[in-house]
């Protein structure tokens, strides 16, 4: 058992120090004096669990969910939303300094909406008798509280409460409020004036409140360009509206996503082109663009994908990321190659949780 003062927030955790060693732990706040139990020890750092808060922060509040720190879903319910957003902004700044190793002195703009009730899709776990989410760092099912999950859309909570679920399933609410609870189901969404068909297992942003704002930001930042590539296009979330203003090709490795994108192209009467390929294997026939939009998975872009972007040398890159660590790595590499980071927007698609979504814009003067 150790007693430490919590120093600061970090991506996915909080940091303290004990005898010079970094300690990562959860459920605490900067400035708090806490008693911790070491759960895993490495040479230069350790992981610990909270035993007792001896001196609580004035930012600490009672979590709105009784499952907090049992369920693996939420990380910040023990503080208010404004503080959570400050944590996330600070983590982006720290990633820029520590991982990207470059300077960015402009303001990070924050876009946020409702903290609760925003999720329009989720993967529910069942052990045959109980339904919920996996526990923190375990595969044990933690049953939903009586009130349901506060992050989920009300219609999804009602469905879970009114139906017996005996196996794992994907639950989605479409734009009309209809609920689907099977894997590989086709979901229909409407954002702005566009219709999106997508597979329930394929990637699609789950925050129904902020999806329109995300689209608006990317459309706004894409103004004035004539030819684009959308790397990691999914079902065409960005590609479809951008095709109204420019010639654009969307690429994605997922067969299901490209099939949905082509269907969405027809449904929206747009003229985008879609090709199934990975980011690091774009065919030579489309390696011309003055704009690149990229929304990679959490691992970010690999070095080959970044080299392709450098060879294309677009005037602008719009990089949408769900991982500030890999984004900062990629951004640092692009900056070394002559790109300039113009803006960073924090768009909080995952309130209550450690997850951070950002939209960044890079320029390049040829």
N, C-alpha and C positions, 0 to 999 in steps of 0.2 A: 504494500500500500504506500502511495506517495501523496504528498500535499503540494500542490503547485498553483501558481497564478496563471490564468489563461492569457496568452499574449494577443492572438489575433485569429481571424477567420482564414481558412485556406480552402481550396477547391475540394469540396466533399467532406470537410472536417474542420476542426479547430486545433490550434497549435499552442503547446506549452513547452517548457524546458525543465529538465531535471538533471542536475549534474552535467550540464553541457549537452545532453542528448535531447533531440526533438521528440516530443510526445504528441501523437495524433489522437484526438478523442472527439466524441459526439455529445450533443445535448447540453453544451456549455456555452458561455458567452465571454467575449473579451473583458478582462478586468476581474473576473470572478476568481475567488480562491476556492479550489475544489480538492476533494480527496478522490484519487483515482486508483483503479486496480489494473496493473499491467496484464494484458492478454496475449501479447506477442512481442518478442524482443528481437531486434536486429542489431547489427554492429553500430550503426549511426543514428538509429531512430527506433521508436517503439509505438505500439498501439495500446490504448488503455480504454477502460470503460468507467463511466461516472459512478461513483459510490455516494458522494454527498457534496452538495453545494454549501460551503461554509459561509462565504460572503457573496450573496447574489448581486448581480448587476441590476441597476434601476431600469434596464431595458428588458428584463425578464418578465414574461406574462404567463398566465395559465394557458396551456395549449387547448385549442378548441376541440381537439379529438382525444378521447381517452386511450387510444391506441398509440399515441405518439411515443416514440422510442421503443415500441414493441414491433409495430409494423415497419417494413423497410421503405415505405413510400415517402415520408416527409422528413425534413431536416431542420426547418426553421420555425416551427409552430410555437416555440418557447419564447419568441420575440415578436414585435409588431412588424407589419409589412414594410413600413418605411425603413426600418433597420435592416430587414432582409435585403431590400433593394440596394442599400448602401454596401452591405457585405458583397453582393454580386458585382457591383461596380468596382469595389476595391480589389476583388479577385481578378477581374479583367486587367486592371492597372498593374497588379503584381505579376501577372502572366506576361505582360508586355516587357516589364523590366527584367524579370528573372529568366524567362524562357526565350522570348523574342530578342532580348538585348538591343532594343532600340528605344528612341524617345518618341513620345506622343503627348503633346501638351494641350491639345484641344479638349473641350468638354465632351464627355460621353453622355449622349442624350438617352434618357430612360423612357420607355413606353410600357405602361402597365394598365391592367384593367381589374377585374374582380379577382380577389385572392382565392375564393372558393367557388365550386360549382362549374368550373371551366372545362373539365375533361369530357370530350364527346366520345371517347373510346378508351377501353382498358382491357387488360388481360387478367381475368379472374381465376384464382386458384381454388381447388376443392380437394379435400381428402376423403370425399364420399359422404361425410357427415356435416362438415363445416365449410363455409365459403368465405373467402377473404383474399388477402394478399400475403405473400411470403414475409416472414419476420426479418428483422434486420440481420443481415449476414447469415441467413439460414434458409432452408427449404421447408420450414415449419409453417403451416397455414395459420395465420392470425385472423380469427373471424372478424367480419365487419362489426363495428359497434351498432347498437340499436338505431342510431340516427343515420347509419350508412356512412360512406366515405365522403368527407366534406369537400374533397376535390372533384368529385364526380357530378355530372349533370343530374338534375333532379329526376329526370325520366329514367336514367340508368339506375339510380338508387331505388326508385319505386319498382322497377323490373326485378332487381335482385331480391328485394324484400317480399315480393309477391309470387316468386317462382322458386321451386326447389332446384338447385343446381348441384349436380353430383359429380361433375367432372370439369376439368379446366376448359375454359372457353374464352373467346374474344367477344366482348359486348360493345356494340357501336350504336350511336344515335345519329340518324341522317338529318338532312336539312328540314325534313318534314316532321321530325320528332319520332319517327318509327325506329323501333329497336330490333337489332339483329344480334343473335347470340351464338353464332357458329363461326368456325374458321373458314377461310376462303369464300366469304360472302361478298357480293358486290354491293358497295355503298355508294349512294349518290349525295353529293354535297353541292351547295350553291354559295359562292363567294363573289361579292360585288355583282357583276352581271354574267358570271361564268358558271357553267355546270361542270362538275368533276365526278366521273366514275372512277372508283378505285377499289382494289381488293382489300378486304379487312385485315389481311396479314401484311400488306405492303405499307410502306411508310406514307403517312399523311399526318400533318400537324394536328394535334389533339385539342389544342386550345381554341374552342369555337368563338371566344370573345376577341382574340387578337389576330386570327387568320386574316381578316380584311386589312388590318393595319399593316401586317407584314407584306401583303400584296401591294398596298399603296406605296409603301416605302421603296420597294424594289422597282416598281413602275416609275415612280418619281425620279429615282436615281439613274434610270436607264434612258431618260429623255435625251433626244438629239443624236442617237446612234442608229446606224442603218443595217448592220450585220452582226449577229451575235451567236454564241454557242452557250447553251445551258448545260453545264456539266453536273450530272447527278440530278436529272430533271424529274425523276419520279413519274407521276401520272400527268406531268405537264403543268404543275401548279403555277410556276412563273412563266413557263414557255408559252402557254396558251394566250394569256393577256398581252405579253410582249410581242407576239406575232401580229397583233393588230397594228403595231407601230414600226416593225422592222422585219427583215428576213432573219429567221432564227432556226437553229437546229438543236434539238434536245437529245442528249445521250444518257443512257443509264444501263447498268449491267443486268438489272432485273427484267426478266422476260415478261412477268405479270405487269410491271409498271409501264413498260413500253407498249404493251397491248392496250392498257387503259389510256395511255397518252394518245395513241392513234384514234381510239374511240372518242376521246374528248375533242380531238381535232375536228372530227366530223360533226359531233354534237354542237360545238360552238361555231361551226362554219369558219374556222380559221385555217391558216395556210402555213402552219409550222411543219418542220420535217423532224422525224424521230428515228434514231438509229440505236440499236442495242449494241453497246460496247462499253468497256471500262474506261475510266478517266485517263488511264495511262496508255490507251491503245486507240486513240482517235484516228480514223482514216485520213489520209492526206487530202482527200477530196473536200473536206470541210475545215481544213486548218487555216482558214482566213476569217478574221473577225475584228471589228473595232471595239467590241464589248464581249466580255466573258462573265457569265453568272455561274457561280458554283456553290453547291450546297452538299458537301460531302458528308459521309457518316462520321461518327465520333472520332475515328482514327485520323480524320483529316485527309489531305491529299498526300500521296506518296511522292518521292523525289522525281519519278518519271513523269507524273502528271504535272508537277510544277515546272519541269523542264519544257514540256509541251507548251504550257502557257507562255513561258519566256520566249520560245521560238515564234509563237504567234504574235507576241508583243502587241496586245490590244491597247487601245487608248485608255480603257477603263476595265477594272475587275470589280464585281460586286460579290463578295465572299460572305455567304450565310453559314454560320457555324453553331453547333450545339456543344462545343467543347473548347473553352478558352485556352487550354494548354496546347492542343494540337494546332489551333488557329494561330496562336502566337508564334509557334515554331514555323509554320508556313509563311506567316506575315514577315517574319524576320528574314527568311530566305528570299522572298519577293523584293523586299526593300533593298537587300544587298545587290539585287540585279537591276536596280534603277527605278523600281516602282515607289510611289509615295503614298503613304496612308493618309487619306483625306478625312475620313470620318469613321466613327464607331458608334453604333446605336445598340443599346441594351434593350431587347424586346422580351419581356418576361413571360415566356410561353409556359413556364412551369412553376408558378407560385407555390410557396410552401416547401419546395424541394431544393436540392443542391444544384439542379440543372440550370445551365445558363445558355441562352440563345442570343446571338448578336448578329448584326448586319454591318459589314464594313465595306468601305469603298476605297479603291486604290486607283491612282492615275499614273500614266506613263507618257512622257513627252518624247515622241519619236524624233 
